[in-house]
């Protein structure tokens, strides 16, 4: 299996970067992500769109082998602990839900999602792969990094260099890694197209 085997079959032409982006679980533990590429991914996230330009995203970036990386792995749930430990970097995606002036940022999580998606696309363009996760202990992650009450952990991103599915420690994970990519049709997701 190669990244070319994972290109999305689309019903209309889309960017090659978007069509080629997918969420692997198998990362090469022998390769570190070049710092320039990691910085570019974070810079892309910095330039994502946000409501009223509030930029409510914050990131905890932890490289494999650091205590911070281990803290993140310790707070992952289920299968995520098995495979995400091999990612060269784990990024905790945090939404600032209240401004410094105490005003609620209603769109903070949505904006963080845009920043995380932008990060993923830049990473993919640069030959990296990411996998977004929701399977983690929010309270544990919050406590592990002593976050403020208005900082909400929304997701975790695993980032690294692709390895073969055989590198995964579990047969179920290996099967999911090579399963066909599926998406609902446009007719199923577009409610009105007048």
N, C-alpha and C positions, 0 to 999 in steps of 0.2 A: 504494500500500500504506500502510495506517495501522496503528497499534497495535491497533485494534479488529479488523483483519483477522487478527491473530495470536493471538487468544484461543483457548485450548485447548478442544477438544471432549472433554468428560470423560464417563466412564460413571457418575459420581455427582457430586452438587453439591460444589464446593470453593470456597474463598475466591476472590473476584475478583482479588485481588492475585496469588495463585498461578497462577490460570488465565491471567492476562495477562502473566506474566513470561516473557520469552524472551531469547535471547542474540544480539542484533544485532552486526554488524561495522561498520556505517556510523554514524559519529558526526559531528556538526556541528562543524566546526573554527572556526566563527565565534562559538560560544557557550561561555562558561565555566559551570561548575557553580556555583550559589550555595553559598558556604561553609557556610551553615546546613544545607543539604541533605546535603552531604558529611559534616559533623559528625554529623548525625542517623544516617546510615548507619553510621558508625563507632561511634556510641553504641549502636545496635542490636546490632552485633557484640559489643560489650563485655558485653551482657546475655544472650548466648547461654548455653545449658546447657553444662556441662563436667563430666567425671568428678571427683568429690570437690571440685568448685568450684576446680579448679587453674588455670583460665583460661590455657591454654598458648599462646594466639594472640598474635602480634605482627604489626604491619603497617608496611610502608614505603609511604608515600603520596607520590606525585610528580605535580605538576600540569604540564600541557602547557607547554612552553617552558622548563622548568627543566633543569639538567644531570642531575638525578636521573631525570627522565622519559626523557631521552636514554639514560642508562645502562640503564634497563629495556628500552627498545626495542632497544638494541644486543645484548641477551641473549635476545631473542625469536627463535624459529625459524620458517622457512618463511613461509607466508602471513601469519602473525601480525604480522611486521614491516611488511607492506604496509598493513594496516588499523588496527592498534592505535595507531600513531603519532598518529592523529587523536583518540583518546580524551582527554577533558578531564583525566582523572586515571588513572594506573595505580597499582595497589595490589599490592605483593608480599606474599603471604600466607605467613607464617613460623610453623612449629611449634617450640615450646620442648620438646625431647624429653627433657630432664633438668631436674630441679628445682635450685634453688640449693644444696640439700643433696646433690646427686649421685644422686638417686633417679630411675630411668627413669620417664618418663610414657608408659605404654603406649598411652594413648588420645589422645595429643596431636594426631595428624593428624586423627582422627575429630572431635575437639572443634573444631579449626581449621575443618574442613569445615562444622560447624554454624554457627560464627561467620560464615563467608563466605556461607553461604546466608541467614542472618538479615540480613546487610548487604545482600545482593541484593534481598531482599523489601522492606526499608525503602526502599531506593533506588527500586525500582519504584513503591511506594506514593506516593513523592514526585515521580513523573514523570520519573525518570532511568532509564537502562538500563545493564545490566552484561553483560559477557561474561567468563566464567571460562576461563582458558587453562592447558593443561599443556605446550604447545609452547614451551619455553624451555631455556636452558642452565643447569642447576642450579649447576654449579661456577662458571660465569661470574657468575651473579647473586650467589652467595655471596661471591665475591671483590670484586665491584663495590661491595658495601656492607659489607665487612669484618665479616661475621657470625661469631659464635662457633661452635665445633665442634658444640655441642648445638642450634644453630638450623638447622632444615631448611626450605629454600624448597620449598613444596608446590605452589603455583599462583600465577597472576597474574590480577588482575581489571582489566579495562578498564571505565571508568565515564564516562558522558557523556550528552549530549542526542542523541536519535535524528536521523539524517539520512536522506535517501532512498537507496535502493539504487544509484541512478545515481552517487552520490558515490564509490562504491568504485572502486579503480583497476584492477580485473581482472574479466573476464567470468565466470570461475569463482566468484569471490566474490559477484558480483551474483546469479548463479543460486542460490547457496546461501542468500543473504539472503531470497529470495522463495519458496524451496522449501517445500512443505507441512510443517507440524510433525507429527512422528510419535513415537509412544511404543509400547512393548510393552503388551499388554493386561494387566489384573490377573491373569488366569489364568496368564500367562507368568511373572509376577514373584512371586506368592504361592505359596510351596512347600507350606505347610500352612495350612488355614483351618478348623480343627475346631470 
